[in-house]
Amino acid sequence: LGSVSRYGIPCPAGRYGDKPGLKNARCSGPCSPEHWCPIGSVSPINLKCPDGNISRAGDAQCYQCSPDFYSAFRTPLCSECPSLRTFDAAVATDSALKETCD
């Protein structure tokens, strides 16, 4: 599991392998949005991105939104904060982190 071919070449970061003997580096598929997969992952939801970070399907890592942008709940995109509001991920609560700007 987590590898390509009978030689055990690991699936690349951003992809997962949930069956033995996969034929190519596409493995079983890309990791799910809001998750990231290191080399050799066996699940599309291997590691969840931390709050305030995003990833799209197949990303090999999570990314933090730029200042004055936020990640809406269950959305792998950064959105700009409404005017006259800013976002500070370091002090936001979980719900504020995912849904609003401070």
Stockholm file with secondary structure:
# STOCKHOLM 1.0

chainA/1-102         LGSVSRYGIPCPAGRYGDKPGLKNARCSGPCSPEHWCPIGSVSPINLKCPDGNISRAGDAQCYQCSPDFYSAFRTPLCSECPSLRTFDAAVATDSALKETCD
#=GR chainA/1-102 SS CCEETTTTEECCTTEECCSTTBCSTTTTEECCTTEECCTTBCSTTSEECCTTEECCTTCSSCEECCTTEEECTTCSSEEECCTTCCCCTTTCCHHHHHHCCC
#=GC SS_cons         CCEETTTTEECCTTEECCSTTBCSTTTTEECCTTEECCTTBCSTTSEECCTTEECCTTCSSCEECCTTEEECTTCSSEEECCTTCCCCTTTCCHHHHHHCCC
//
